[in-house]
Amino acid sequence: EKVKSTLTCVHPLTGIPECPLQLHQLLPLGLSSAQHQPPPPLCGAAPLADFSQSGAPTGLSGHGRDKWSKKMDFLLSVIGFAVDLGNVWRFPYICYQNGGGAFLIPYILMAIFGGVPLFYMELALGQFHRTGAISIWKHICPIFKGIGYAICIIALYVSFYYNTIIAWALFYFYSSFSSILPWTNCDNVWNTPNCTNYFGMDNVTWTNSSRSPAEEFYTRNVLEIHKSSGLRDVGGVRWQLMLCLFLIFTIVYFSLWKGVKTSGKVVWVTATLPYIVLFILLIRGATLPGAWRGVVFYLKPQWDKLLETSVWVDAAAQIFFSLGPGFGVLLALSSYNPFTNNCYRDAIVTSLVNCLTSFVSGFVIFTVLGYMAEMRKVEVEDVARDKGPSLLFITYPEAIANMMGSTFFAIIFFVMMITLGLDSTFGGLEAIITAVLDEYPDHFSHRRELFVLGLVVVCFLGSLSTLTNGGAYVVKLLEEFGVGSSIIAVGFLEAIAVSWFYGIKRFSSDVQAMLGTAPGLFWKVCWVAISPAFLAVRYKNILSSPSLTLFDYKYPDWSITVGYIIGFSSFMWIPIYMVYKLVWTPGPIGRKTPSSACRFPFKPHSLNYL
């Protein structure tokens, strides 16, 4: 009777008690969902938690839910998503640009106080509520449900350009099956008089107009970007790249179509192979002449850089995009975990693996850059100007082409790139699949294969503009605006909604229910204040970003405007859903506030997890 008197059914938006909760709605302890089915919830409230024999509050979304076959399937999937191409190309460049070894100080601090707490939060949310990025908000804060839709649209934009980069790597992989790599010399049909090969030659003059064989192979044979004048005229679709992309999406489809039971097996190859290749390339790079010059350049600390705000902002951006909170992937992957899984340990282990991989990748890259500087007889700084995809498709292949056993090293290098990219694609699309299937189970729960096929087709069609002669310009635009500012804003609102509206005490109780111990003061302070501030600072920097350039092309002002429209097209669903929820939910409009929209469907002290 005491429990009955304290439980009331409340309005899902306003939090106003409307009718008494009948005691028969409480599931008897010890009964599984197969033994007892609760009647429909009253007054439109979220369904009561179904405490199965595993102790998991599964609700509707957890009933009959897939689970990982092994714990390692989950860990490898998370590591595979977090460790992507950016760990290889972005971290080394940002590290030497921002003070070398001194950069590790802000990087580690941003990881400890910003990245890892957000990473841990998402793993815990997904594991406790056992649902995807859209439907999870009816358990946390219904008025913020637009965050889930924004995450799905951002994931679509990522798939439009990220898989094209993997297709470029596949093109290189195919081209590597040759006794002489095609980017070794200037004797090919795509080369120009500016092509200059300085390896193995004396008295070679390098001018501002000089282009290496590797650069011309990338720009004139792979991209054929010289046939495009810019975004106004991107040219036709490259059928070779379209075929490569088709093969990539075919692999993606058959890895995801059956759920985590198939993708969990694929990652045993795609998540572990890159580490084997990195180790081989590290050993090879360390034995090259001049390798020490690259290592010194990579790690030599410039302590004065620590006084620059941009260094700390870059550290925050690198750790956020590297770990990947806010993309909905961690929510999706952890939702298939057992309820009592130690997500705290998983967060620490996978974060450490991610950061260490970035650090080791720097040695792999800069030993080779030191070798190139030795061969060119220039400073490492002059060789290390390339960043982003150019580092992986021009600088590193150029060095490989002039090593002994170049064909072997080229093949394994591009296999590593393909597998690194595939893991991240698996995670990004799984976030969409899990979110949609959990939100609309009646329409898609028994048609997963068809839904995944439709999603892959949409992603393939959306990628066609990136396969044109000017596709690299589109890739750069989508990377900067389709993801950058939007995902930072989404991550910020997610952290605020969970910590401030859902409540840090309630969230801590959820974690305690799973792990047996509540999070410490450090984690609570990070979730409430430090991590949101970490994202807010980065977002302010993104809004004031300079104009874009790629190769010798400067993006026109209208393209920047288009970029901001693309970014807003995902973020706009957050305020749109808020307005929808406020207008269409019955009740006095004056009593509909964001805080009341996030009240727990039952008074927080009432259940105490029975």
ZAMARGU-4260 file (C-alpha; in steps of 0.2 Angstrom, whole numbers, plus 5000, padded with zeros to 4 digits):
<rodrens>
0) 5000/5000/5000 | 5014/5012/5004 | 5022/5009/4986 | 5005/5011/4978 | 5002/5027/4987
5) 5018/5035/4980 | 5017/5029/4962 | 5007/5040/4951 | 5005/5041/4932 | 5011/5057/4925
10) 5009/5067/4909 | 5024/5063/4897 | 5028/5081/4894 | 5022/5091/4909 | 5025/5079/4923
15) 5008/5082/4931 | 5000/5068/4940 | 4984/5062/4931 | 4979/5046/4937 | 4984/5032/4950
20) 4995/5018/4945 | 4988/5001/4947 | 4999/4990/4958 | 4996/4975/4945 | 5007/4985/4933
25) 5023/4981/4944 | 5031/4965/4937 | 5033/4952/4951 | 5051/4949/4955 | 5059/4934/4948
30) 5047/4932/4933 | 5054/4934/4915 | 5045/4943/4901 | 5039/4926/4895 | 5030/4922/4911
35) 5022/4939/4913 | 5017/4952/4901 | 5012/4969/4908 | 4996/4978/4903 | 4998/4994/4892
40) 5004/5009/4902 | 4992/5022/4908 | 4990/5040/4902 | 5003/5038/4888 | 5018/5036/4901
45) 5033/5026/4896 | 5031/5008/4900 | 5038/5001/4916 | 5054/4993/4916 | 5054/4974/4913
50) 5066/4966/4925 | 5070/4950/4917 | 5081/4936/4925 | 5096/4945/4920 | 5091/4960/4930
55) 5090/4971/4914 | 5076/4984/4913 | 5072/4980/4895 | 5055/4988/4892 | 5048/4986/4875
60) 5064/4989/4866 | 5074/4976/4875 | 5061/4961/4872 | 5070/4948/4861 | 5084/4959/4858
65) 5100/4953/4850 | 5115/4951/4861 | 5134/4950/4857 | 5140/4932/4856 | 5156/4936/4865
70) 5162/4951/4875 | 5177/4953/4863 | 5164/4955/4849 | 5158/4971/4857 | 5176/4977/4862
75) 5183/4975/4845 | 5167/4984/4837 | 5170/4999/4849 | 5188/4999/4846 | 5186/4997/4827
80) 5174/5012/4827 | 5185/5023/4837 | 5201/5019/4829 | 5199/5025/4811 | 5208/5034/4797
85) 5209/5050/4807 | 5220/5041/4820 | 5233/5038/4806 | 5232/5055/4797 | 5225/5068/4809
90) 5233/5065/4825 | 5251/5065/4819 | 5248/5081/4809 | 5240/5090/4823 | 5253/5084/4836
95) 5268/5091/4826 | 5258/5107/4821 | 5254/5111/4839 | 5271/5109/4848 | 5276/5091/4846
100) 5278/5082/4862 | 5271/5097/4872 | 5254/5094/4863 | 5253/5077/4873 | 5249/5087/4889
105) 5233/5096/4883 | 5228/5080/4873 | 5229/5069/4889 | 5220/5082/4899 | 5206/5084/4887
110) 5205/5065/4886 | 5203/5063/4905 | 5191/5078/4908 | 5182/5078/4892 | 5183/5064/4880
115) 5183/5049/4891 | 5168/5055/4903 | 5157/5057/4887 | 5163/5040/4880 | 5158/5032/4897
120) 5142/5041/4898 | 5136/5035/4881 | 5141/5017/4885 | 5131/5018/4901 | 5116/5025/4893
125) 5115/5013/4879 | 5118/4998/4891 | 5105/5003/4904 | 5091/5008/4892 | 5095/4995/4879
130) 5089/5005/4864 | 5095/5016/4850 | 5098/5035/4848 | 5080/5040/4844 | 5069/5030/4856
135) 5081/5032/4871 | 5075/5050/4873 | 5057/5044/4879 | 5066/5037/4894 | 5078/5052/4897
140) 5070/5068/4891 | 5056/5067/4878 | 5058/5084/4872 | 5076/5081/4866 | 5071/5067/4855
145) 5076/5077/4840 | 5094/5074/4845 | 5091/5056/4839 | 5085/5061/4822 | 5100/5073/4820
150) 5112/5060/4824 | 5105/5049/4811 | 5106/5062/4797 | 5124/5066/4802 | 5128/5048/4801
155) 5121/5048/4783 | 5131/5063/4778 | 5147/5054/4785 | 5142/5039/4774 | 5141/5050/4759
160) 5160/5055/4759 | 5169/5043/4771 | 5166/5027/4761 | 5172/5037/4745 | 5189/5038/4754
165) 5189/5019/4757 | 5185/5017/4739 | 5200/5028/4735 | 5211/5016/4746 | 5203/5001/4736
170) 5208/5009/4720 | 5226/5010/4726 | 5225/4993/4733 | 5221/4986/4716 | 5234/4997/4708
175) 5247/4990/4720 | 5248/4973/4712 | 5262/4978/4700 | 5281/4974/4700 | 5283/4993/4698
180) 5270/5004/4707 | 5262/5016/4695 | 5266/5031/4706 | 5285/5027/4706 | 5290/5037/4690
185) 5284/5050/4678 | 5282/5039/4662 | 5264/5037/4663 | 5250/5044/4652 | 5243/5055/4666
190) 5260/5063/4670 | 5264/5081/4665 | 5280/5090/4662 | 5279/5096/4680 | 5282/5079/4686
195) 5298/5078/4695 | 5306/5061/4702 | 5319/5065/4714 | 5322/5047/4722 | 5338/5039/4716
200) 5343/5054/4705 | 5356/5068/4708 | 5355/5086/4704 | 5336/5087/4703 | 5329/5104/4705
205) 5313/5105/4715 | 5302/5121/4712 | 5285/5127/4717 | 5278/5120/4701 | 5286/5103/4703
210) 5274/5088/4707 | 5279/5071/4713 | 5274/5055/4703 | 5263/5051/4718 | 5254/5067/4718
215) 5250/5066/4700 | 5244/5048/4702 | 5232/5054/4715 | 5226/5070/4707 | 5226/5065/4689
220) 5223/5047/4688 | 5213/5042/4704 | 5203/5058/4706 | 5205/5066/4688 | 5202/5082/4697
225) 5210/5092/4683 | 5194/5089/4673 | 5184/5099/4686 | 5185/5118/4688 | 5177/5117/4705
230) 5161/5115/4713 | 5151/5123/4699 | 5158/5110/4687 | 5162/5094/4696 | 5162/5084/4680
235) 5156/5066/4677 | 5156/5051/4688 | 5172/5040/4688 | 5166/5023/4684 | 5182/5015/4692
240) 5178/5023/4708 | 5160/5019/4707 | 5164/5001/4705 | 5176/5002/4720 | 5162/5010/4731
245) 5150/4996/4725 | 5162/4983/4732 | 5164/4992/4748 | 5145/4994/4751 | 5143/4975/4746
250) 5155/4971/4760 | 5146/4983/4772 | 5129/4975/4768 | 5133/4957/4771 | 5142/4962/4787
255) 5127/4971/4794 | 5112/4963/4787 | 5110/4950/4801 | 5114/4962/4816 | 5128/4961/4829
260) 5130/4942/4827 | 5138/4944/4809 | 5146/4961/4812 | 5154/4955/4828 | 5163/4941/4818
265) 5169/4952/4804 | 5177/4964/4816 | 5189/4950/4822 | 5197/4953/4805 | 5194/4971/4802
270) 5199/4978/4819 | 5214/4967/4822 | 5222/4967/4805 | 5227/4986/4806 | 5237/4983/4822
275) 5247/4969/4813 | 5251/4980/4799 | 5255/4995/4810 | 5268/4985/4819 | 5276/4979/4802
280) 5276/4997/4795 | 5283/5003/4812 | 5298/4991/4811 | 5301/4995/4793 | 5300/5014/4796
285) 5312/5013/4810 | 5325/5005/4799 | 5325/5018/4786 | 5339/5031/4784 | 5334/5047/4792
290) 5319/5040/4802 | 5326/5048/4818 | 5324/5065/4810 | 5305/5062/4808 | 5304/5056/4826
295) 5313/5071/4833 | 5302/5082/4823 | 5286/5073/4829 | 5290/5073/4848 | 5302/5088/4850
300) 5292/5099/4863 | 5288/5117/4859 | 5283/5123/4877 | 5278/5140/4871 | 5264/5132/4861
305) 5255/5128/4877 | 5251/5146/4879 | 5241/5147/4863 | 5222/5144/4865 | 5221/5135/4848
310) 5232/5121/4854 | 5220/5117/4868 | 5205/5118/4856 | 5214/5107/4843 | 5217/5094/4857
315) 5198/5095/4862 | 5193/5092/4844 | 5205/5078/4841 | 5200/5068/4856 | 5181/5071/4853
320) 5182/5065/4835 | 5193/5051/4839 | 5183/5043/4853 | 5167/5047/4844 | 5154/5051/4857
325) 5138/5060/4850 | 5138/5049/4835 | 5125/5037/4842 | 5137/5022/4838 | 5141/5019/4857
330) 5123/5020/4861 | 5119/5007/4848 | 5133/4995/4851 | 5132/4995/4870 | 5113/4992/4869
335) 5116/4974/4865 | 5127/4971/4881 | 5121/4961/4896 | 5114/4973/4909 | 5127/4970/4922
340) 5142/4972/4909 | 5156/4982/4916 | 5154/4997/4904 | 5166/5007/4915 | 5180/4996/4912
345) 5176/4995/4894 | 5176/5014/4892 | 5194/5015/4900 | 5201/5001/4890 | 5194/5006/4873
350) 5199/5024/4876 | 5217/5019/4881 | 5218/5008/4865 | 5212/5022/4855 | 5224/5035/4861
355) 5239/5024/4861 | 5235/5019/4843 | 5235/5037/4838 | 5252/5040/4847 | 5260/5024/4838
360) 5253/5030/4822 | 5263/5046/4823 | 5279/5035/4824 | 5273/5025/4808 | 5270/5041/4799
365) 5285/5052/4804 | 5299/5039/4802 | 5294/5038/4784 | 5293/5057/4783 | 5311/5058/4790
370) 5316/5046/4777 | 5308/5057/4763 | 5317/5072/4770 | 5333/5063/4770 | 5331/5058/4752
375) 5325/5075/4746 | 5339/5084/4756 | 5326/5095/4764 | 5319/5098/4781 | 5306/5087/4788
380) 5294/5102/4790 | 5295/5104/4771 | 5289/5086/4768 | 5276/5086/4782 | 5265/5100/4774
385) 5252/5088/4768 | 5238/5084/4779 | 5221/5074/4779 | 5219/5062/4764 | 5234/5069/4755
390) 5246/5062/4769 | 5239/5044/4766 | 5237/5045/4747 | 5252/5056/4742 | 5266/5057/4755
395) 5266/5039/4762 | 5263/5030/4745 | 5278/5040/4738 | 5289/5034/4752 | 5283/5016/4750
400) 5286/5017/4731 | 5305/5019/4735 | 5307/5006/4748 | 5314/4988/4745 | 5299/4977/4744
405) 5287/4992/4739 | 5274/4981/4732 | 5271/4971/4748 | 5271/4987/4759 | 5259/4996/4747
410) 5247/4981/4748 | 5247/4979/4767 | 5246/4998/4769 | 5230/5000/4759 | 5223/4984/4767
415) 5225/4993/4783 | 5217/5009/4777 | 5202/4999/4770 | 5199/4989/4786 | 5201/5005/4797
420) 5188/5013/4786 | 5176/4998/4786 | 5175/4997/4805 | 5170/5015/4806 | 5157/5013/4793
425) 5150/4997/4802 | 5148/5008/4818 | 5140/5023/4809 | 5127/5013/4799 | 5123/5002/4814
430) 5119/5018/4824 | 5106/5022/4811 | 5099/5004/4809 | 5097/5002/4828 | 5089/5019/4831
435) 5076/5016/4817 | 5072/4998/4821 | 5070/5002/4840 | 5059/5018/4836 | 5048/5009/4823
440) 5048/4990/4828 | 5031/4986/4820 | 5038/4992/4803 | 5055/4986/4802 | 5059/4974/4817
445) 5056/4958/4806 | 5063/4966/4790 | 5080/4971/4795 | 5088/4963/4779 | 5077/4974/4768
450) 5080/4990/4778 | 5099/4988/4778 | 5098/4985/4759 | 5088/5001/4757 | 5100/5011/4769
455) 5115/5005/4759 | 5107/5010/4742 | 5103/5027/4749 | 5121/5029/4755 | 5128/5023/4738
460) 5117/5035/4729 | 5121/5049/4741 | 5139/5046/4737 | 5139/5048/4719 | 5143/5067/4719
465) 5159/5062/4728 | 5164/5050/4714 | 5165/5064/4701 | 5180/5072/4694 | 5178/5086/4707
470) 5172/5074/4720 | 5186/5078/4732 | 5179/5096/4734 | 5162/5088/4739 | 5171/5077/4751
475) 5180/5091/4759 | 5164/5101/4760 | 5154/5087/4768 | 5168/5083/4781 | 5169/5101/4787
480) 5151/5106/4788 | 5140/5090/4787 | 5149/5083/4803 | 5160/5096/4812 | 5149/5110/4819
485) 5133/5099/4820 | 5140/5084/4830 | 5148/5096/4842 | 5132/5104/4845 | 5123/5087/4847
490) 5136/5081/4859 | 5134/5097/4869 | 5115/5095/4870 | 5116/5077/4874 | 5128/5080/4889
495) 5116/5094/4895 | 5100/5084/4893 | 5107/5069/4903 | 5117/5079/4917 | 5105/5093/4920
500) 5088/5088/4914 | 5087/5069/4917 | 5098/5073/4932 | 5115/5067/4938 | 5108/5058/4953
505) 5096/5048/4943 | 5110/5044/4930 | 5122/5039/4944 | 5108/5028/4951 | 5106/5019/4934
510) 5125/5016/4933 | 5125/5009/4951 | 5110/4997/4946 | 5122/4990/4933 | 5139/4990/4941
515) 5134/4989/4959 | 5144/5005/4963 | 5139/5023/4960 | 5151/5034/4949 | 5163/5044/4959
520) 5164/5063/4962 | 5176/5065/4947 | 5164/5058/4935 | 5149/5068/4941 | 5159/5084/4940
525) 5165/5080/4923 | 5147/5076/4917 | 5139/5091/4924 | 5151/5105/4920 | 5168/5100/4913
530) 5163/5090/4898 | 5149/5102/4892 | 5162/5116/4893 | 5174/5106/4884 | 5162/5105/4869
535) 5156/5123/4870 | 5174/5129/4868 | 5176/5119/4853 | 5160/5124/4845 | 5164/5142/4847
540) 5180/5139/4837 | 5171/5130/4823 | 5159/5144/4820 | 5174/5156/4817 | 5183/5144/4806
545) 5193/5151/4791 | 5189/5149/4772 | 5192/5132/4765 | 5205/5127/4752 | 5210/5111/4743
550) 5225/5109/4733 | 5225/5126/4724 | 5206/5128/4724 | 5199/5141/4736 | 5180/5137/4740
555) 5169/5152/4735 | 5158/5161/4747 | 5142/5153/4741 | 5149/5136/4744 | 5152/5140/4762
560) 5134/5146/4764 | 5129/5129/4756 | 5140/5121/4769 | 5131/5129/4784 | 5114/5124/4776
565) 5120/5106/4776 | 5125/5108/4794 | 5109/5116/4799 | 5099/5103/4790 | 5103/5090/4803
570) 5103/5101/4819 | 5087/5109/4814 | 5077/5093/4819 | 5081/5097/4838 | 5071/5113/4839
575) 5058/5107/4827 | 5054/5092/4838 | 5054/5103/4853 | 5041/5114/4846 | 5031/5099/4840
580) 5031/5092/4857 | 5026/5108/4866 | 5012/5111/4853 | 5004/5094/4851 | 5005/5088/4869
585) 4989/5091/4878 | 4989/5102/4893 | 4991/5121/4897 | 5005/5128/4886 | 5011/5139/4901
590) 5015/5123/4911 | 5025/5115/4897 | 5043/5119/4900 | 5059/5109/4895 | 5062/5104/4913
595) 5045/5097/4915 | 5047/5088/4899 | 5061/5078/4906 | 5052/5072/4922 | 5054/5053/4925
600) 5037/5044/4922 | 5037/5039/4940 | 5043/5048/4955 | 5062/5044/4957 | 5061/5037/4974
605) 5046/5026/4971 | 5054/5010/4962 | 5072/5011/4968 | 5073/4996/4955 | 5061/4986/4966
</rodrens>
